[in-house]
């Protein structure tokens, strides 16, 4: 008995050492991404929209949308980008560091919520561990515009945390503060509109016994704000006309989209969606092009997937009775409601809020299993290690395949080339981006090098920012070419050579 106790104690210490090592390792990886990535695509577009604005223009962002912007996100987009641009210009590192700080803030808020509701250090620790080692954060750092969902997530979590204080004390100040945080969250990203759903299930699962009238009184201000936001923003913004932005309410499509968000939460790379044919058949190109990745992650996903299923089956009665587990499952679904109706516009960075609840679900399963035998603890460690290794390999493959990472690297090379050849240009210059004759054929939709530069530099946005001249025009050989009546004396030719 004493030997078993000593063995168990040593195993606990080893598990803590392994988990702390994983956290520090993955944090180091995230810091490295922050230090080595550049701007691209939407980043240039959002910065160009505010390049001629000043601090005193901030109130106008909340009243009117800037021409060219589609969605209403005045806090996390216009205000944030204006302040950052005024402070740091085109230095990408502060932007990446801010995204990283938001990820860390969300991990702290996750900690506070789990600790407050469960009072379990083990569940809290394992949930934070799963959250921090996820490959999702690499995408949130490569794609700087994900700051919008990250800020929204922070504010929604703060509102939920404050509301849990209200549930315990019924202090009206907490209630009002929670409403205020919800209001601010709506200025960051429209997906915050689901917060009344969290308030509803919080009251159902953790509220004291109150009358239906009181319940309605607590919920109505949140619903009213959500409805007001929906009506007011619908009147000043519309969904883009492109097919990818059109919602689809087909059950099969919704379940398919939900399945992808679940798969990405489990650690598979975002680009896998491009290699899966109808009927869940994998295109052979994926195995051919990424065979080294497939060889590693396939057995690892099988390992932790099997362990998770075994633990869920073994703990099914315990989990069904666990209010917080059911709460988090519902919260995960609620978090995805703004996104699952858009099957052609699904991205990993939309998991910012949903992955909080996924991490807790994972943490509850693992912490429940940890309470049993040494074998259960070994299975928990095995699942965490397998999940972490999949995350590590996915972060690696994201760095070379994810569109945000690739376009950021290409943008940096292109801007360095332009800076070297044309350190300064006359005001109102016209850039003509020509095709690289040595650029390989990839696919018809992919196009030539100048077509890719059109997306990478967001048309003329990057050059307008770099030269601080909003009158600069940019044309691309593969996207319309140079207009016939162009003043040739103003034209600057540049061949689009960059890593593809």
N, C-alpha and C positions, 0 to 999 in steps of 0.2 A: 504493500500500500504506500509506504514511504517512497519507494523507488518510483512508483507511478506518479506520485505528487511532484517529485524532483524533476522527472522527465517532462511532465506537463508544464512546470514552471520554466524550464529551460526552453521548451518549445515556444512558449509565449514570448520570451525575451528575443528569441531568434526571429519570430514573426514580426515583432515590433521593429527590429533592426532592418529586416528586409523591406518592410513597408516604408520606413523613413528614408531608406536609400532610394527607393523607387520615386518617392515624392521629390527629393532633392535632384535626382537625375532628370526627371521630366520638367521640373522648373528650370533647370539649366538649359534644357533643349528649347524651352519656350523663350527664354532670355536670348538665346543664340538666334532664333528666328527673328526676334524683335530688332536685333542688332544688324541683321544682314539682308533684310528685305526692303523693297522700294515701293513707290506708288505705281498704280496702273489703273487703266480703264475708268471705272466710276469714281475713283479717288480724284483723278484730274478733273472730271466733270463737276463734282461737288465743290471743289476748291475754286474752279474757274467761275462758278456761279456767284461766289462771294468776293472775288479778288478786288473788285472796285467798291466794295461796301466798307462801312466804318462801324465802330461800336454803337454809335447813336442810331444805326439802322436796325438794331436788334428788335425793338418793339414791333417794327413793321413785319418781321418774319412771322409773328404770331397772328397777324391780322390778314395778311395776303400771302399767297404762295408766289415764289419767284417764278417768272416765266421760264418754262422748260422743265420745272420740277413737277412730278406727278403726284406723289403722296404728301400728306401733311405731317412733317416731322421737324418743326422749327427749332426744337431744343437740341436734338442729337445730330442734326445735319447742318442747318444754316448757322445757328448760334455757335455750336461746337467748332465747326470748320473755320468760321470767321476768327474766333479767339485763337485757335491753334495756328492759323495762317499768319495772323498778326504777330504772334509771338515767335514762331519758328520758321516761317516761310516754307520752302520746299525741302526741309530736313525731315525725312520720314521717320527717324528713330523716335522722337517724342510721341508721334501718333501711334506707333507700335507699342511703346511703353505704356501709354494710356490704356490701350486695349488690354494689355497684360494686367495692369492694375485693376481693371474692371473684372477680369476673370478671377483674380485673387479676392477681390471684394465679394464677388458672388459666392466664392467658396466659404468665406467668413459668414455670410448671411445664411448659407446652407447649414453651417455649423450651429449657428444660434437658433435656427428654426427647429432642427432635429433635437438639439439639447433641450430646448424649452418644452417641446411636445412629448418627447420620450424619456428625457432625463437619463438616457443611456449613453455613456461615453463610448462604448464599443460600437454601437450603431452609428454614432456621430463620426467616429474615427474612420470606419470602413467606408461610409458614404463619401466623406471628403477625399479619401484615398482614390476611390473609383473616379470621382469627379476630376481630380487633378491630373491623373495619368491618361485621360482620354485624348485621343487624336483629334477630336473636334476642335480643340483649342488652337491647333496649328492652323486650321482654316480661318479661325477668327482673327488670327494674327496676320496671315497672308493677305486676307481681304479686309482692308482697313475700314471699309464702309459697314462692316459688321458691328462697329461701335454703336450703331443705332439699336440693334437688338440687345447688345450687351448692356447699354444704359437702361433700356426699357426693363430688362430682367432685374437689374439692381433695384430699380424703383418699385417694381411689382413685389419683389421679395421683401423689401423694406415695409411696404404697405401691409403685406401678409403678417410679417413679424409684429408690427405695431398692433394689428387687429387681434393677434393672439393675446397681447397684453390687455386689450379691451375686453376680450372674452372672460379673462380671469378676474378683472377688477370692475368691469362695466363703468369705467371712468370715461366720461364723455370726451375728455381731451384726447385720449388715445383714438377714439372713434373719428374725431374731426381730423386728427393728424393723418390717419390712414386714408381718409377721403382726399386730403390734400396731396399725399404722395401718389395716389391714383391719378389725380388730375395732371400732375407733372409727368407721370409715366405716359399718358396719352399724347403729350407733346413730343415724346421720343419715338414711339413706334405704335402704329395702329393695332398691332397684335395685343397690346396691353388691355384692349377692350374686354378680354376674357376674365379680368380680375373679379367681377361679380360672381363668376362661377366658383372661384376659390372661396370667396366669402360665404357663399351658399353651403358648400360642403364643410367648411370650418364650423359653421353654426350647427349643421346637422350632426357632425361627429364629435364636436368638443364644446358646443354651447351648453350653458346651463338650461334647465327646463324653463322655457319661457312661453308666453302665449303666442299664438299665430300672429296677433296684431303687433306685438313687440318685434317678432321675427321680421315681419314685413317692413317695419319702421327702420330696422337696421340695414336691410337689404336695399330698400328703395333709393336712397341717395346714390349708391353705386350704379344701380340700373339707370337712374335718371341721367347721371353723368355720361354713361356709356351711350345711351340713346341720343343725348344732346350732341355728343361728339360725332356719332354716326350721321346724324341729320346735317349738322353744320359742315362737316368735311365733305360729305357727298355733294353739297351744293357748290363747293369751290374746287373740288378735284374729281377726276374720273379715272377709272382704270384705263391704262393704255389700250389702244385698239388691237395690238398684236395678239395673235391667237394664244400665245403662252400665258397671257394675263387673264384669259377668260376662265371663269370658274366652271367646273364640271361636277354635277351632282349625282353622277352615276355611282351606285354602291360599289361595284367592282373596281372602279377607278379610285374611289376614296380608300378602300381597303388596300389597294396596291400602293398608293402613296403613303398611307400609314405604315405599311410594311417596310417601305424604304427608310422612313425615319427611324423605325425600330432597328433595322439592320445597321444603319449608320451609328446609332447609339451603341450597338454591340461592337463597333470598331471597324467595320468594313469601309473601304475608301469610297468617296463620293463618285468617282469616275466609273465604278463598277456598273452603275445604272446604264451607262452607254454600251455595255457588253452583254446585257441580258435581253433576250428576245422574248416575244410572247410565249406563255407557257413555262416561264422561268427557265428557259434553255440558255445556257451560256455560249456566247460566240467563241469559236475556237481561237480567234485572234488574242483573246485575253490570256489564255494559257500559253500561247506561243510568245507573246510580247513580254509577259510578266511572269514567266515560269518560276524564277527564283523566289518571287514574292509569294506565288501560289503554293510552292513547296513548303514554305515556312508557315504561312497563316492557316492553311487548310487543316492540318492536324491540331493546331492551337485552338482554332475556333471550335473544332470537334470536341476537344478536351474540355474547355470551360463551358461550352454549350451543354455537353452531356452532364457535367458536374452540376450545373445550374438546374437542369431538368430533374436530375435525381434528388437534389436538395428540395426543390419545390414540391415534388411528389411526396417526399418523406415528411416535409413540414406543412403539408397542405392544410391540415386542420388548425395548426397554430397560426398560419398566415391568414386564413379566412377569418379567424377571430381577432386578428391584429387590426385595430381601427386605423392606425397610421399607415399600414401597408395598403389597405383598401383606399384610403384617402389619397395616397401618392399615385396609385394606379389611375384613379379618376383625374387627379391633377395632371398627370402626363397626357392623358387624352384631351383634357380641356386646353392645355397649352398648345396642342397641335391643331385645334379647330380652325384658326385663321389660315392654315397652310394646306390642309389635306384636300381642299377643293380645287387646288391648282397643280394638277399632275405634271404639267410641262414647265412649271416654275418652282421646282423643289430644290432646296440647297441645304447643305449641312449646317450652315450658320444660323438657320432658322430654328435649330435645336437648342439655342442658348437657354431658354427657360425650361423647355421640356426635359432637357438632360439633367437638370437639378433633381427632378422627381425620379428620373430613371436611376440616378446614382443612389438615391435614398432607397428605392426599391431593391436594388442590388445589395446595398448595405444592410437592409433589414434581413434579407435572405441569408447573407453570410454571417451576420451577428447571431441570428437564431440558431444556425447550425453550429456555431462556435461553442455554444453552451453544452453541447453533448460530448462525445468521446474524443480521444486524440485523433482517431481516424477522421472524424468530421472536421477537426481543425486542419488536418493535413489536406483535406479536400478544399477547404476554404483558401489555404495558402496556394494550392495548385491553381484554383480558379483565378485568383488575383494575379499570379505570375503569368498565366496564359493570356489573360485579358491585357496585361501590361505589355507583353511581348507583341501581341497583335497591334496594340496602339503604337508601339515603337516602330514597327514595320510600316504601318499605315502613315505615320508621320514622315518616314523616309520616302515612301512612294508619293505622298502628297507634294513633297519638295520638288519632285521631277515631273509630275503629271498633272497636278491640280492647276486649273486655268489661272487662278489668282497668283499662285507662286510663279508659274512659267511667264505670265505676262509682266509680272513685276521685274523679273530678271531681264526680260527682253527690253522693257521700258528703260531700265537703268543703262543698258548697253547703248540703246538708241540715243538717249539724252546725252550720254557721255560723248558719243560720236558727233552729235550736232553741236555740242558745246565746244568740242575740239576744233571742228571745221568752221563754225560760225559763232565765236564768242559774243559777238554783238551784231545786230542787223538793223537796217533803217526801219523807222516806224512804218507800219502798214505793209511790211514785206509779205510776199506770197511764197509759201513753200510748196514745192511739187515733189511728192514722195514717189520715187520710181521703184519698179520691181528689181529684185536681185536675180540676175539670170541664172545663178547657181543654186537658187532656192529649190529644194526638192518638191516633187509633187506628192502631196499627202492625201488629199481628197478634193473632189470638186467643190464641196461646200466650204472646205477650209480655204481654198483659193491660193493666191500668190502672196509674196511677202508684203507688198504694199497694202493688200486687203487686211492682213493681220495687224499691220501697224495702225490702220484706221481704228481698229478696236483697242489695241494696246495703249495708244496715246489719246483715245477718246476724241477722234477727229482732230480738230485744231486746238483742243483745250490745253494739252500739255505744253505746247509751244507758246500759247498766249500767257500761260503762267510763268514759264521760264524767262521769257523776255519782258514780262510785265506789260504786255501790249495787247489789248483786247481787239485791236484792228487787224491783227495778223490773220491771214487766210491760209488754209492748208488744203491741198488737193492730192488725190491718190490715183495713181495710174490704173489700179484695178477697181476703183470706186468712182466711176464717172469721168476720170481723167481731168485734164486741164481745160477750162472753158476757152472757146475759140477767141474771144475778144479780150483775153488777158493781156495786160501790159507786160511784155516780155522783160523789160528793164527791171521790174520788181520781183521777178521770179528767181527763187533759189532752189536749185535741183539737189536732191539728196537721195541716194540709193539706200533702200531699206535692207541693211545687213544686220542680222541679229541671231542669237541662238533660238532654235525652234523646238 
